[in-house]
Amino acid sequence: MSQGSSADPASLGIPCLLLSTTALPDSASNPYIAAATRQLHTLLSSTPRYPNNAISHRSSYPSLWSDFVYMVPPFLAYYAVFTNDLDLLLESVEQCEHYRDILGTENGAWKHVANTGGQGDMKSDDGAWCTGNAWAAAGMSRVLATLVHSQYASQTARPQASLIDMTKDILDAAIQADTHGSGLLRNYLDDESWFGEVAGTALMTATVFRVAVLEPEIFQAVKYTAWAERKVEAIGRHVDSETGIAAPVVNSLKEGQRTPLDGINPEAQAFVVLMFAAWRDWKQATKRHG
């Protein structure tokens, strides 16, 4: 039930695989394994591809969205480790690279949406949407975590390095663009006319803490962790102490809307939780090793 997106359903893939371990012992009759496998085959066999072989974020025509990188590559990687499939594990990294090759820009930030020619009024967005960049960076950090902790860790040094470099490029671009007086990243990183926004800032910050634990030699640097701690403080000032509601936030269904959403953004609420969880885990890891 994709409702247009080939990627969004795949975001349930990892929970599905985890649930499968509590279901029927016979994998042939395990409904969760069956569902995850159907999802995998749909992505690999019947979803449109971009000319560079990137799996489309849209189910009816080739279209690349930065959001995809949080939804699909982590699922591919986890399924690969779950089923001992090194080729599929490498494919999860290659999909990130294919997306970077089309959406990446010279300063490291990613464009939001790219389509092939002849798509008429299909959505396109060349801007560096903050949440989209955070989706991509966080998604690659999840793939990296799977590789690092997998049975193939020693065989995937080059893919791991590639994920580190691509994630670092996005984080560096976000830090470079961090000039809004609110302490929040702008809704579009590359346009100073935009408002500071919680959702993208929170997920970007969560990513810093996650990769600082995974790759401390690179991301434990003050440039990253001190910046991320400042973002925690800034976001804390933008979460209502009584209701827990974060603001200002983007309308995730209309990311080009010039005014913040008048209401609750569920993604922003989730990203704030992810940020504090990542911050907690980083603090604990630093204490253990420091």
JOCORQUI-V472788 format. One record per pair of residues at least 24 apart in sequence whose ideal C-beta (glycine too) atoms are under 7 Angstrom apart, sorted by the first residue. I is the first residue (numbers start at 1). J is the second residue. Records with the same first field share a line. If there is no record, write none. Layout:
I: J  J
This chain:
2: 59
4: 58  59
5: 57  58  59
6: 43  47  56  57  58  59
7: 57  67  68  71  72
8: 71
9: 39
10: 39  43  71  72  75
11: 71
13: 39  75  78  79
14: 74  75  78
17: 78  79  82
36: 79
40: 79
43: 72
50: 102  116
51: 116
52: 98  101  102
53: 98
54: 95  98  99  102
55: 95
61: 119  122
62: 116
63: 113  115  122
64: 99  102  103  113  114
65: 112  113
66: 103  110  112  132  133  135  136
67: 132  135
68: 99
69: 96  99  135  136  139  140
70: 135  138  139
73: 139  143
74: 139  142  143  146
77: 143  146  147
78: 146
81: 146  150  151
86: 152  155
89: 147  152  156
90: 159
92: 143
93: 143  159  162  163
96: 140  143  163  166
97: 162
100: 166
107: 173
108: 169  170  172  173
109: 133  170  173  189  190
110: 136  170
127: 188  190  191
128: 188  189  190
129: 188  255
130: 185  186  187  188  189  197  200  201
131: 199  200  203  250  252  255
133: 170  174  189
134: 200  203  204  207
136: 170
137: 167  170  171  204  207
138: 203  206  207
140: 166  167
141: 167  207  210  211  214
144: 214
145: 214
148: 214
164: 215  218
167: 211
168: 218
171: 207  208  224
174: 204
175: 223  227
182: 234
183: 230  234
184: 234  238
187: 250
195: 248  260
196: 248
197: 248  249  250
198: 235  238  246  247  248  249  268
199: 249  250  265  267  268  271
201: 231  235
202: 235  268  271  272  275
203: 271  274
205: 231  232  275
206: 271  274  275  278
209: 278  279  281  282
210: 278
212: 282
213: 281  282  285
232: 275  279
235: 272  275
239: 272
246: 272
